């Protein structure tokens, strides 16, 4: 459910259309994004929060509403002016994309809150993943909005930050910690262990659980701490959870999720798996076909407008993780092959190979793969990468490649094929990544095996076979 580039591009177009209307009315006005789109913590169906800054005595809600109708930005029946709300806003649905938008005026707290959340996202790298899962979990139960009895996104994020601040057993700042374990323990804390009657949540100064009586001393006269009491780190005296009248219902669904996930990962459940569920997380979270179709439509319409740069660094990291899984040492990112300085490296997206000798070699793993106590890799066994080489590379290849010392594991282990194409040569390299075993050798070929160099016509094929 993580945001995709084409979804961000679509939302930016929505913002630009509304900003154009605002600028036509008030050329000096400033339109800013806040909320989930600003932080990147939005679901495919999340709305866009905008705030318009300008010099008005009263928010010009009706004037902007009329302009939006005139320019056909929104579906006519979707525009609503909520001028009696605590924060007066205009709600609308974009006519082209069906994205919902909330527009407010001169509200600085939303922009400040977005920056506050971004800072904690830098501190806790797992926070975005945890939030997206929790938001989807509450969304499908209609508990993601205050007016439906749920909790706001801001409340949920503050609860997650407090959980990570005070988590007793692991360093939640580390990106390699188990997200599944964090999710289960989040549900355990707020579904079972947290005392909603007496305890409030504080984020400032490293985080703390404090008595509600202590919070009430700083609150505005006439207010009492709510059931879900969260001290606003940006506005002292404000209880973020004050409007969440259905907090106990949220507690109940968190408890339900804890029970389901705890059972799913128990030893008994592993012995008798539930084959009706696609995954452990699928027991509590479902994505509707309507959302899947909507995301597909977005990709078809906006995907061609997005041209992201290749995430080479992440793919190199993936290659390093695969190497580590096979028992190889990767102290740095320097190329190992003596020919690699001459190569312009281009890693394509990893793809499982469905056929061919490389794929068949995976299916012919020895019995030690099955009997080993070492847990198998969770990554796919076969990956394919492509490298572009200059024509000069062919002349530099030796008659036979050096053969490292090891035990044979698959046949063939590597195949290097070079084909001329108008004086240029393309090199495709298929690697079979074997499952990791503590007793396995790092190499994939045998020095006692016969090496073959076959030349056919204008192409040279070098096969390392055991």
C-alpha angles and dihedrals in degrees: 000000000000115000116268127215093247091052091053090048091051092051092049089056090053090052091048092053092052092043090054090056092047093049091050089057099038114014093190095050119115121219116200134180122229136159125049097338090056094050096038092239096121131126122221090263098040119123128241119246117210131177125197117209119202145122108281132137090215128017107268093226099151093046093055091043091057092048092051090052092047093053092044091234094141136035103269096233093047099063112100130172114212100190095155095056123108086253109029110226144166115234121199144154117232109243097219102041104021089231113152117232132194117199123194133172132238095343107147096174093075093055091046091049091053091053090046091054093046090056091054091047087060091050096046110037092187094056097090093052092047092048095049092052092047093047092052090046092054094039095061089051094048091242098117096091129063094222091058092052097266134106131270124252089247091055091048092050092049090050090052093047091050090049092053092044094053101031103136105203112042141031100256090193091072114096093211096061118117108270091193091058091048091051093051092048091047089056090046093052099047096030099047119001108040115097103224093179099060108015134078131191123242123187101180123096096020096315134277145185109244136184115263089232088063092050092049091062091067097040126104113272112271096027127106128196113273127230090263098042114187119168110226106238091203101042114040113217094027119118106211093198095049095109095044097102091164096057092125090057088054088050090054095053090047088054090049091052091050092053093047096047094043090054092045093058097039119114090246092055091050089054092049106029122196103241092188091074122071093212143352091261090047088070091073104021129056131176114214122231088239091062091045091052091046092053090047090052091050091050093050093049103037103021093087091054093058118080107176119187115249110271091229095161093056092047092051087052089052090052090050091051090051090050091051089049089057092051095258121141116236107183093161144352097263112129115255101203116086088225097052095088086066094049127092097219118219118171112200122203110291111257129185112242109233099190144012134067094303092057093045091053090062093055091053096063115151123252091259089071091063098039097045118115090217111102113249120250115267091212121090114274098229127047131173126212131178130218128190114217132186120242090252089070092074093060092050097056116107121234090254129019119235112264118218120219117258146110119282113259109164141007115259103009098182134008123193116193125183122189126183117235115180093324090313124104128211119200123205119191123195117194125193108211109204124212114269119256125171093227096047124109117243094234127080100207138059123239090211093057122100115258116214129203112190124186118193120176110309096341130081122208121194115193123187103203131173 
